[in-house]
C-alpha cells in the first residue's frame, strides 16, 4: 500500500520575460523526473502573484500519453499564488507528465511540462 504525503519539493523555473506578468515570472515545481516512492497528495505550482483559477489548466498524462483524472484544481497561499492539482492516491507506479498552463489575474499566461516518477 502506498503512503500519501504532501509533495513539497520544489525546483525553481524561471519563465521567459516575453509577455509574462509579475504573477508568473517565477514558478516553483517538483523536480523533473523526481524519483518518489510516495504518491503526492497534490502537485503544487507556486507563483509570485495571484493566479486566475478559472482560466488555468493542468493535464496529467501517463507514460503512454493517456490523460488521467485528477481532483479539481484549487488555489492556496498568499493571494492565491499556489495552483494545486489533487492526485489519486492509488496511482500505479510509473512515469507521469503534467502539462500546465496558468494565467495571471491580468490575463498573461505561462505554460510548461514536467515529469515525475512514482515507484512501487
N, C-alpha and C positions, 0 to 999 in steps of 0.2 A: 504494500500500500504506500502510495506516495504521500509525503508530508507536504503541507501547504505553508508557504512563508511569503512575507512581503518581499518583493523584488526591489531592493533599494540600491543596487549597484549602478553607478552611472558613469558614462564617459561623455566628455564634452564634445559637442558637434557644433562648430561654428558654421552658420549658413551664409551663403553669398549675400553681399550687400545689395544686389540688384533688386530693388523693389521691396526689400524686407523692412518691416517696421520695427520699432523698439520691442514690441511684444514677441517677435520671433527672430531676433538677431542671434539668439543662442538657445540651443535645446540640449537637454541632458537626456541621454538614452542609455539603456542597458548596453554593455559592450557587444560588439559584433561577434557572432558565433560563440557566445558565452556558454561555457560548459556548466550546466546547472542540473543537479540531480533532483531538485525540488521544482514543482510547478508553481510559478509565482501566482499570487492571488490576483494581482493587477500588473499590466505593463504600464509604466508611467513615463510620460514625456513632459519635461519641465521646461517652461519658457520664462522669459524675463518680464512678461506682461500678460494681460488678460487675453484669453482665447475665446473665440466665438464658437461655442459648442455646437450650435445648430448648423453651422456650415463647415465643420471639421469632420474628417472621416479616418477610419483605420480599418484595414482588412488583414486578417490573419490567414496565412497560407501554410499548408503542409509542404513536405518535401516534393510532392508531385505537382504543386501549384494549385491545389484544390482549396477554395475558400472555406474556412471553418467558422462555426458560430462562436460568438463572444457575447459577453454581457453588454448591456447598454453603456456606452462611454459616459463619463461624468467628469466634472471639474472639481478640483480642490486647491488648497494652498492660497497664498496671498493673491487677492484679486482674480481668482480663477485661472491661475497660471500653470496648473498641473493638469494635463489631459490624461485620464486613466481609462484603460480598457480592461474590464474584468475577464479572466480566463476560466475555463472549465478545469477544475482540479483533477479530473480523470484523463487529462490529455495523455496520449500514448507517447512513449519515448520517441525521439526523432528530432529532425531539424525543422525549424519554423521560421517564417519570414513575416515581418509586419511591414505592410505598405501604409504610409500615413500621409495625410495632407491636413494642415492646420491653417485656419485663417485667424488673424488677429481681429480685435474689435473694430479696427479701422478698415478692414477688408483686404489687407495684404496677406499673401499666402507663403507658405513654405511646405516642402514635402521631402520625404526621404524613405529609405528602406533599410532595415537591418535584420540580422538573423540571430537566433539563439537556439540552443540545443537543450532538450530535456533527456536526461539519461535514465536508464532503468533503475 
